[in-house]
Amino acid sequence: MEYGFSVYLDHALTSNSGIYIKQMSKMGFSGIFTSIHLPEDKVVNYRERLFQLAALARENHLKLMVDIACDSLEKIGLSLSDPQRLSDLGITGLRLDEHLSPAIINRLSSKLKIGLNASTLTQAEIEELHSAGTDFSKLEAWHNYYPRPETGLEKSWFTRKNHWLQRAGLKVQAFVPGDEKMRAPLFKGLPTLEEHRSIHPLAAALDLFKLGVSCVYVGDPQIKESTQKQFAAFIQESCLTFQVKQVIPNSRWFDYVLGIHQNRFDPARDVIRCADSRMHAVPLIAKEIQQQQHKRKIGSVTLDNKEYLRYMGEIELCLTDLPADEKVNTAGQINARDCDLLQHLEPGAKFKLVKMQKERNS
């Protein structure tokens, strides 16, 4: 599993751009995606910005995949006939939307990774590349992102296509939306799958990995700082992080449930059960009066009280709406967006409950 993010050249790269790129590299992201389908009046700007972005990518040990039209490079003084020059700049790959001959692909792939259009690639084109002796280890299959709502790909077709691409020997790349700065002009997210348009970026990424994708890129220009940290915890520690807010004023159990937990290896249908939560020194947990009117919702963080006898101290996360229970105290509520991650909490997996913090302005 690999992760990347997008930086676009329609605006100048600022010091904040450099900070964001450095942060994402530290979080465990390994590549940058950009595009140079450029308007005529901004050729000079795009050339300077591409060179600047390539330098930042190299400085932060990141791959740089550039989405191009056939004439894009020529407009900024570069050429498909000189892949060594592109490599020397810090560009590590080209994503091609248009069909190019195997001879051109072979020349480019001698120095660069080549991203073919995953959605439109055909068996005939695969056979043509094999006949030309193309090194498939230098090729990747890249899906598009879809800015307009309702135009993202359908999941079952996408999965079948990915399995076919894998059998052809290609690694598959796809996009998830961001959740901070969304890309103009529609600002509706840049997912590959339509059903991912409004969900948590990490949840969308984990879904893509289950559908035959090897590398996931955030399509939009930025994700929130809290989301960056959630990606980092999963990339570096395989740990899902859930932000939790207090829902019952002055409950003494909110801080008690925070921290690192592990999902049990025998998963329940309705709740995530924290392994060993009853095995530690558990204080006497009285029932709280408010519980009688407090229904448990998806994402409720609960704590069994003394009325549940030997289950006292068990911490659970609700996977579905459940009725109020006087034997169960509700200690907190997972942030609504983070609830998208619950379905990806595998048996035996580690996870962390943290106090929800106010986002800083970017």
N, C-alpha and C positions, 0 to 999 in steps of 0.2 A: 504494500500500500504506500503510495506517494501522494504528496499534497503540493499544490501550487496556488498562486494568486495572480491577479491581473492588475496591470498598470497601463493606463492609456495615455496617448500622446496628444490628445486634443486640448490639453491644458499644459502649461509650463510645469516642469518638475521643480518643486520647491524643497527647502530644507525639511519640511514636514514629510515630503515624499521619501526622502532619504531615510528619515527616522522610521517611517512605516516599513520600508523595505528591510531595514536592519532588524526591526522587531520581528517581522514575519520569518526571517531567516533564523533568528534565535529560537523561535517557537517550534521550529522543525520543518517549515515549508522548504521545498527544494527547488522550486522553479517559478519563473515569471512568464506570463502570457501577455502579449501586446499585439496590436494590429496597426498596419500602415495602409489601410484602404483610405487614401488621403484625398482631400479636396485640393483643387488646383492652386488656390490662393495661400495654402499653408505648407508648401513643399519645403521651404527653408526651415520653418519651425520644426517640422517632423524630422528632418535630417539631424538637426542639432539635438533634439530630444531623444531620438533613437540612440545616438552615440552616447549621450549622457546616461540613458537607461542601461545600455550595454555595459558601461563602466561600473555602474552601481551593482549590476548583477554579478559581474566578475569580482568586484570588491567583497561582496557578501557570499561568494561561492554558490551562486544560484544559476541554474540553467535559464536560458532565455529563448522562448519559442515565439516567433514572429509570424503572424497571420498576414499573408500577402495576396494581392492580385498580381497577375503576370507582369504588369508594367509598373508596379509600385516601386520596386527597387531602382529601376532606371530613372524614375523621376527624382530620386534623391541621390543620384550619382553612384549607385551600386549596381551589381549585375549578377544574374543567375549563372553567368558564365565564369564567375570568379568566387567559388565557395570558400576558398582559402581566405580571401579578404574578409568575408562575412565572419568566419570563425575567428580571425585575428581581432576583430572588433569586440568579440564577446558574445556574439549570436551563436547559439548552440543548435538551433533548429528552425525550420521553416514549415509552416502549416499551409498547405496548398488546397484552395477550394476548387481550383480548376484542374482539368485533366492535362497532365504533361506526359510526354513520351518517356518510355523506360530509359532511353539513353540520357535524357536530361535528369531524370530521377537518380540514375546511377552516378552521374557526375556530381550532383549535389550531395548525395549520401556518402560520398567518399570523405567528406569533411563535416557533414551536418546530419542531425536527425531530421527525417522527413515525415511530416504529419499528413496523412491522406484523409480525405473526407470519409469518416466512418459510416455515415448514413447512406451515401450514394455509391460506395465502392461495390463493384460487381465481381462475380466469379471470372468473367472474361478478362478483366483488368488484372486480377491476381495471377491468372495463367500467363498473361502477357509479360508480367514482371518476372515470373519464374523462368520463362523462356529466354529472357534477356540476362539471366544470371544475377538478378538483384539480390543483395544481401538483406534479408528480411529483418535481421537484428538492428538495422539502421532505420527501419520504418516503424511508424506508429499510426494507429487509427484514431482520429480526433472527431468526436461529435461536435456539432454546433451548439451554441446557446440560442435561446429564442426570446427576444425582448418583448414581443407582443403577447399579452395574455391569451390563452386558449390555443396557442400554436406550438407549445412544447410537445415533445415526443410522447407517444403512448407506451406504457411500461412493458407490456408483454411483447410487443414488436421489438422494442429496444433490447430486451433481454435475449430474444432469439438472434437478433443481429449481432450482439456481442459474442454469443457462443460461436456463431459462424466465424467471426473475425478471429477469435482465439484459435479455432481449429486451423485457420489460415496462417497462424504463427505471428499474429499482431497483438501488441499491447494496446488496450483501449483506454482513451482519455475522455472525460466528460466534465460538465460544469454544474456547479450549484450556485444559488443566489447568495448575495451578501446580505448584511443587515444594518449597515451604517450608511455609507455613501452609495447610492444606487446610480446606475449609469443613465445619462440623458439619451434620447429625449423623453422616454416614457416613464422611467424611474419605477418600473414594475418587476425588477429582478431579471437576472440572466441565467436561468436554469436550462439544462438540457431536457429534463422531464417536466412536463406541465404540473404534475402533482407535487413537485418540489418548490413551486414558485413562492409559497408563503410560509415555508417551514424553516426550522432552525438549520443553518448551514451545515453544522456537523452531523445532524440527523440525516440530512440529504446525502452527505458524503458517505456515511456508513451504509445507507441504503444502496448507493451506487456500487460500493465494493461487493455487495451481495449479488449484484446483477451482472457481474463479469467485467467491471471497470478496474483497471490497475492504478490509475492516477486521476485524482480529482482536483480541479482548479476552481477557485472562487471566481465567478464571472464578473461580479460587480467590483467597483474600485476599492471598497473597503469593508471590513467587518469590525464590529465593536471590540473594544479592549477586553471585555469579559468573554466574548466569543473567541478571541485570540487565545486567551488563557485556557479555555475549554479544549480547543484544538491541541494546544501544547501539552496539556495533561494527558490527553489520549495518545498523541503521537509519541511522547517520551515515556509515559508510564502505563499506557493502556488503561487509564482511569477516567471514567466519565464523571464530570462535575455538574452538580445541580445547585442552582442558586435558590435559597429558601428564605421566605419572609415569615414573620410572626403574624399569626392571625387571631390569637386570643391574648388580649392585653395582660401583661404581668404574669404570663405563664412561666413557671420556673423550669419547664422542660424544653424550652426552645434551644437554649445553649447545650443542653444535655444530648440532644440528638445530632448536633453538628459534628463533623469530623469524617474520618475515613471508615468505610464499611465494606463488607463483602456480601454479594448476593449468594444465597444458598445454592448448592448444587442440585437440589430437588425443587425446581421453581414452582411456585403456586400460580393458580390461574388469575386470581384477583389482585394480588399484592406482591411486591418485592419484599422478601423477608430477609432481614439483616442477620447473617450468620453470626453466632456467638454473642448476640446482643444480650441474651439472658445468662450467659456463662460468666460474666464479670460480676463484681460486687455491685449489686443493684440496690439502690435505696428503696425505702417503702414509697410506692407511688400511689397516692390517693387519687380517686376520681375527681375530676373538676366539674363544678356545677354547670359550666357553659356547655359541656359536651352533650347534654340532653337535647339541645336545640341545634347542635352543630353536625350537619351531615358531612360525611367524608366524600371528597371529590377526587377526580383524577389528579394525582400529584400531591395529595395530602400526605404529610409525614406524621405518622401516628406512633403512640407508645401505649402498650397494654398496661393497665393499672392493676392494683391489688385484687380487683374483682375477677380478674382472669386467672387467679391462683398461680399455678406454676408458670404461666406465660407472662407474668409480670416482668416488665423490662424489655419485651420484644419490640423492636423498632421495625416499622413497615412503611412502604411507599405504596399508595393506592394506584392500581392500574385501571380502575374503573370507578364509577360513582357507587358509593356504598351508603347504607343508612347510618344514622347516628347510633352509637352503642355506648352505654354508660360504662362498659368495661374497657373502653378505648379512649385515650386522650389524644386530641389533635394538637401536635406540638408545633406544626408549621405547614406552609404550603409552598410547593415548588413553583417557581416562576412559570407562567403559562407557556412561554416559548420553549423552556427547557423540558417541558413534559413530552415534547417530540422525541427526546432522547431515551425515554423510559423503555420503549420497545427494543432498543439496542443493548440493553443491559443483560448480557448473557449469563447463564448459570455459572456461579463461581467467580464472576467478574468483580473487580474492585471498583468502588465509586466513592465520591466525596460529596458531602452536604456542606455548603458554605453559606454564610449570611449574605443576603442580596445587598449589593452596594449600588449607589447611584452612579450612573455612567458619567465620566468626564467628557466635556465637549471636545470634539476632535478639532 
